[in-house]
């Protein structure tokens, strides 16, 4: 689904083809940036237009001139032919989503972020009907030490958005990813490992970028009833990068 307010197409501007549509771009833009500017949706989780691309989730993978590439890091080229909305690519995206759902605790009916969660909304968009794989059933600790915010590590998808926001925007380095491979996990940079022992506040950019339900503001989780939340009202494909409510 596309936005109505697409970027006007200058006839002299370089273009590429995305799923049969002509997309204008400016030098240095990545595929997903140019697509978003034209109102075209490419599924993604770790990408946020406010930060340098990370390329970790691979949900935004497309084929560009016949070769697979992450659309958040692959720069555009004139006359490039890009395929995104195809059965093989969507099948791969669906498998990646299924792995994310079983790796952590993503029981949507009990989650405060339900209806405002990009992982959940992307699964709906790609018709993910079941998790398919066996659940890992991890038991990761909650951190309720902070007066205003709760951390639920069980829901982390390792997108690194909170770490990038805290470092690049807030200048605080509150969050980091530690470990390697399957042992990679989110940590709080405090001697105690507790959020309360940092200078994290609700004014931080990092408090508002989590695409799932890891960073939760206390005492407001169900203030907006389920059925009236961001992706209850509009599918995630309705805008290239939807703004969701904080919960």
N, C-alpha and C positions, 0 to 999 in steps of 0.2 A: 504494500500500500504506500502511496506517495503523498507528500504534502501538496497543497494547492499553491503555496507561495514559493515556487521554484525560482532559483537564480536565473535571471534573463540570459538567453544564449546569444552571445556576440558571434556573428558569422565568421569573424576572423580569429576567433579563439580556438585554441587546440582542443580536440575532443577525443574521447575514446568510446567504445561501445560496451554497455553493461546490460546483459540479458536482452540484447536487441535494441536498446535505447541509446541515443546519442547523449553523452554526458560531457559538458564543458569542464575544463580544469585550468588551473593556473600552475605555473612552474613550482615544483616542490611539494605540491599536494599529493597525499596518498590516495589510493583508490577509495577508501572509506570516507575520507574528508571530502573528496569531490562528489561522491555519491550523496552524502548527507546534504551538501550545499545545493544539490539538485532535487532534494526531497525523496531520494531513493533509500530504502531500508536494506542494510546488510546486517544480519544477526551478529551481535557482539556482547561481550561481558566485561572484559578487562579494559576496553577502550573507553576513554573519556576525552572529548575534544579539548579540555582544559590542560591536559598533561601530555608529556612526551609518550608516544606509543610504547607499549611494553611487549606485546606479542605473545603473551603467556597462555591465554585460554584457547586459542586456535578456532574459536567458534566463527570468527570472521573470515576463515579461509575461503578463497575463491580460486578459480583457475584463470590465469592471465596468460594469454597467448598459448594456452594448452598446458601450462605448468602451474602446479599449486603454489599459492603464496598467501601469507596473511595480509588481508587488505588494509590493515591498520599500519603496516610498515612498508608495503610495496608501493613505490612511487608510480604515479601515472606516466604514461608515454602516449604520444600522439598515435591515434589509430589502433591502440591496443584493444584486443577483444577479450572482455572479461565475462565469465559466467559465474553467477552466484546462486540463483534460484533454480537449481537443477536437482533431480532426484539423487544422483550419487553424492553431491555435496551436502544436501540436506540429510541424507542418511548418515553421513559421517558426523555432522553436527549433532544429530539426535543421539548417536552413540556416545559422543563426548558429554552431552548433557546427562545421559543415563549414568555415566561414570561419576559425574559430579554429585548426582543425587544419592548414590549409594556410598560414596566415600565419606560423606558427613551426615549430619542429622538434619534432613530437610523435610520434616513432617509438616506440610503447609497448613493444615487446619488449625494447628496450635501455635503457629508463628505470628508474632505481632506484625511482621512485614508482609504477610499474605495480602495480595492485591496491590502491593507497592514494590514487589520483589522482581528484579529483572531476570533472575534465574527461572523463577516460576513462570513469568510471562513469556520468556523465550521458549520454554518447554511447551506452553500452550500454542505458541506461534508455529512451532515445528511438529505439532501433533504427537508429542511424546506421551504415549498412553500408559506406559509402565516403566519402572526402573530397570527391568530386564535382568540386571546382574544381581548377585547376592550382596546384601548390605554388609558393610564393614562393621557397622554399629560401634563407632568409636566412643570413648567416654572421655571427652575433653572437659577440663574444668570451666566453670563460669567465673567471671570476675565481676562481682557486684560491689567492689570496694569504693568506687567513685560515687559521689553524692547524686549526680545527675544522669550518669550513663552506665549501662550494663554491657559487658562483653560476653558474647556466646561464641566461643571458639569452634563449637561443633558445626557451625554453619559457614565457616570460612571456605572460600573457593580459591584462595591464593591469588587474587587478581592484583594485589599490591596497591590498589587505589588509595587506601588509607595511608600507607607508607609514603607514597609519592606526594600526596596532599600535605602530609605533616612535614615532610622534608622540603618540598619545592615551594609551597605556599605559606605554611605556618612557620617554617624555620625552627621546628621543635624536635623533629626526629622521634616522636612518641612511639611510632610503630615500625617494625621491621619484619622481614621474613628470615627465619633461621633454619639451619639444616639443609640437607641436599636430597634431591630425588623424592622418594616417597615419604621421607622424614621431614620434608619442608613444612614449616608451620609458622603461624603468626605469633609474634612476641611483643610485649611492651618493654620499652627501653627504660627500665627502672631496676635498681638493685633488688627490690622485692618482687619485681615482675607484675606489680599491681598498678592499675590505671590511676588509683588515688594518689600514688606517689610520683606523679608526673604533673606538668603544668597544662595538661589537656583541659580544654573548656568547650562549651557548646558553641562558642564563636569560631572555633577552628574549622577550617575547610575539611579537615579529616573527619569531623563529626557528621558530615553530610554527603559523603561520596560512596559509602558501602552499597553495592548493588543487591546485597542479600540482607540477612538479619543478624549480622555480627555486632554492630555498634547500635545499640538500642537506647533511645532516650526513655528514662524511667517515667512512669505514671501517666503516659499518654498513648500507650500501645494500641488501645482499642477505642480511642476518642472518635475516630472516623469509622463507622460501621463497615464491616465486610459487605461488599456489594456496591459501595460508593467510593471505592479507592481508585487510584490512578488507572490501573490496568483492568479493573472491573468495568470502567466506563469506556475505555478505548484500548484496543490491542496495542502491543508494544510497537508494531509496525506502523502505527498511525503517525509517528514522528520518528525521524532518524535517531534522535537522542532525547527521549522523554525525561521530563523532570518529575521526580516522584516525591511524595511527602515524606518528611522525617517521622519515624515512629520510635 
